[in-house]
Amino acid sequence: MTEDLRRYHVIEDEYDVQDLLHALLWIHFDDIHREYWTPKYAGSSLQMDMYLKSEKTGIEVKKTRSYLTEKKLGEQILIDIPHYKQIPGCRKLIFFIYDPDTLITNRLALERDLMELSSPEFTICVMIRPKIQ
């Protein structure tokens, strides 16, 4: 029975994580903008996965995989941050990183290093899940 149920609850990619997180956020928030475009910065713009306008909070979802190493993940996030800071009114950015295979070896250091990029005007939060016991 458990084996049959498991096949319906597989998170295969980043889009599955986004869909699940979006569904959970709807429990608490009414106004969730998906794939929210940032203003142009350094000649390009990006899409933020979700933006809670009333909360002034952006959410970017990442899912680790074999070719998305800890270093590459950090590099992606460092590129994302200045773009997301350009969104008028955005004051907080949450990076939700789903790491089911524990590919991130030093989770606390990655969280700490990225959150240290926060400022009084712009808070950065990093959540790596599932937590390792």
HELIX and SHEET records of a PDB file:
HELIX    1   1 THR A    2  ARG A    6  1                                   5    
HELIX    2   2 GLU A   14  LEU A   25  1                                  12    
HELIX    3   3 LYS A   53  GLU A   55  5                                   3    
HELIX    4   4 GLU A   70  LYS A   85  1                                  16    
HELIX    5   5 ARG A  107  MET A  115  1                                   9    
SHEET    1   A 5 ILE A  32  TRP A  37  0                                        
SHEET    2   A 5 GLN A  47  LEU A  52 -1                                        
SHEET    3   A 5 THR A  57  LYS A  63 -1                                        
SHEET    4   A 5 LYS A  92  TYR A  98  1                                        
SHEET    5   A 5 THR A 123  ARG A 129  1                                        
END                                                                             
